[in-house]
């Protein structure tokens, strides 16, 4: 679908019938995944201490999440041109969801925990890189900036929801493996939403 240069660019454009499903699905998917991602980012230090490790170790473990994330983003960029963008993003979302749930099972030692969280960071951050590329793919030139800004803006609400939701679940007395599985569901739902996303070619 081609858009006239003379059309007024406004927020309402991304809610027109031709783009409504795209806007809703991609925004929901990003929001859901960010909720899972920020569960790891915000709660890892406290959870690691609760596992019995020293507070100094908790900060170090979080560094491995960031390191894995940096590697994941770089790898995603390298192979995104060889594998379909949406399938690759879905794969990283599913893998990230699995790793978040696996993290909730705990680890016998600090090295194992670092490895788990590094891989978790790799997949969850790679998925975020995939979203940024998808935003440019699914929104036409006319509303690309508007659509991307809206999806990221609303999606970032997941960063606020994640620590509140996880805190509520933990305070309710649920085991960590259950809480982690619930929080991992955000990335799983994001993958489902992307499978339903009507991907269009960039203009």
Secondary structure, DSSP 8 states (H G I E B T S, - for coil): ----TTS---GGGGGSHHHHHHHHHHHHHHHHHHHHHHHHHHHHHHHHHHTT--HHHHHHHHHHHHHHHHHHHHHHHHHTTTS-HHHHHHHHHHHHHHHHHHHTT--SSHHHHHHHHHHHHHHHHHHHHHHHHHHHHHS-GGGHHHHHHHHHHHHTHHHHHHHHHHHHHHHTT--HHHHHHHHHHHHHHHHHHHHT-------
